[in-house]
Structure formats: C-alpha cells, structure tokens
Amino acid sequence: MLWEERTSYFHDTVKGARASAVVYTLAETVKANGLNIRLYLETVLNKMLDYKNEPDSILEELMPWSETMKQFCRLDNGNV
C-alpha cells in the first residue's frame, strides 16, 4: 500500500505507476547490459513485427541480455 501511495504523487493511477515501473525496469536492464536504450527499443519494436506469429520462445533473442541484442545495440559500437 505504501508503494501505491508514494507513486500516486507522480501518477494519476496505480496502473500508470505500474506501467512506469515496467518501463523504468526495462531501461535499467538495457543499461546494465551495456546497450543503447534508444537503439534497443527501436530494434525490438521493429523485430516484433516479424515475430507476430512465432512462439514466445523465439522472443528470448529480443531480451537485453541476448547475444543478438548485444551485437545490434552495444554502446561501444559507436552507437549514440
């Protein structure tokens, strides 16, 4: 309950606060894996279109810790 009360200062609803927490957690996970956040989100959103009818297991390659994402989105690739 305390968490919900604190987040209500910055969000109109508990659902909004939870959505923000999900996005923040994803962004921090992307950063922790040494990836460019903007490039990661852009890549994932584009690739998800190709995976529309695929089993959920294929989505593992879109996770921030996957080698595929590290190849595309690493900060030290000259990506800004």
VMD Tcl script that draws the C-alpha trace (Angstrom):
set ca {
  {0.00 0.00 0.00}
  {2.81 2.43 0.82}
  {4.29 1.94 -2.67}
  {0.94 2.82 -4.22}
  {0.61 5.92 -2.05}
  {4.07 7.19 -2.94}
  {3.63 6.66 -6.67}
  {0.31 8.47 -6.64}
  {2.25 11.73 -6.23}
  {3.62 11.26 -9.75}
  {0.91 9.19 -11.46}
  {-2.83 9.52 -11.77}
  {-3.50 5.80 -11.30}
  {-1.87 2.71 -9.85}
  {-1.93 1.22 -13.35}
  {0.05 4.21 -14.60}
  {2.58 3.79 -11.82}
  {2.99 0.10 -12.60}
  {3.44 0.83 -16.31}
  {6.13 3.38 -15.45}
  {7.85 0.83 -13.21}
  {7.92 -1.70 -16.06}
  {9.41 0.82 -18.49}
  {11.96 2.02 -15.92}
  {12.99 -1.56 -15.11}
  {13.41 -2.37 -18.80}
  {15.51 0.75 -19.35}
  {17.75 -0.06 -16.38}
  {18.15 -3.67 -17.56}
  {19.13 -2.44 -21.03}
  {21.70 -0.07 -19.49}
  {23.03 -2.80 -17.19}
  {23.71 -4.92 -20.27}
  {25.70 -2.11 -21.90}
  {23.17 -1.35 -24.63}
  {21.97 1.88 -26.20}
  {18.40 2.30 -24.90}
  {17.00 4.14 -27.92}
  {18.56 1.71 -30.38}
  {17.42 -1.29 -28.31}
  {13.79 -0.13 -28.19}
  {13.81 0.73 -31.89}
  {15.28 -2.68 -32.78}
  {12.86 -4.61 -30.57}
  {9.80 -2.79 -31.87}
  {10.85 -3.38 -35.49}
  {11.72 -7.05 -34.93}
  {8.49 -7.75 -33.05}
  {6.60 -7.21 -36.30}
  {8.50 -10.17 -37.78}
  {7.69 -12.37 -34.76}
  {3.94 -11.80 -34.72}
  {3.07 -15.46 -35.39}
  {6.10 -17.06 -33.75}
  {6.11 -18.97 -30.45}
  {7.01 -16.97 -27.35}
  {10.30 -18.87 -27.02}
  {11.69 -17.03 -30.06}
  {11.33 -13.76 -28.14}
  {14.30 -14.74 -25.97}
  {16.57 -13.26 -28.65}
  {14.97 -9.85 -28.04}
  {15.91 -9.77 -24.36}
  {18.58 -7.20 -23.41}
  {20.99 -9.94 -22.30}
  {20.81 -11.90 -25.58}
  {23.85 -12.03 -27.85}
  {21.70 -10.83 -30.75}
  {20.82 -7.59 -28.99}
  {24.39 -7.12 -27.80}
  {25.55 -7.29 -31.44}
  {22.96 -4.77 -32.65}
  {22.78 -2.33 -29.75}
  {26.06 -2.25 -27.80}
  {27.09 1.21 -26.65}
  {30.70 0.66 -27.77}
  {29.65 0.02 -31.40}
  {29.76 3.76 -31.97}
  {26.02 3.99 -31.27}
  {24.91 7.14 -29.53}
}
mol new
graphics top color blue
foreach p $ca { graphics top sphere $p radius 0.5 }
foreach p [lrange $ca 0 end-1] q [lrange $ca 1 end] { graphics top cylinder $p $q radius 0.2 }
display resetview
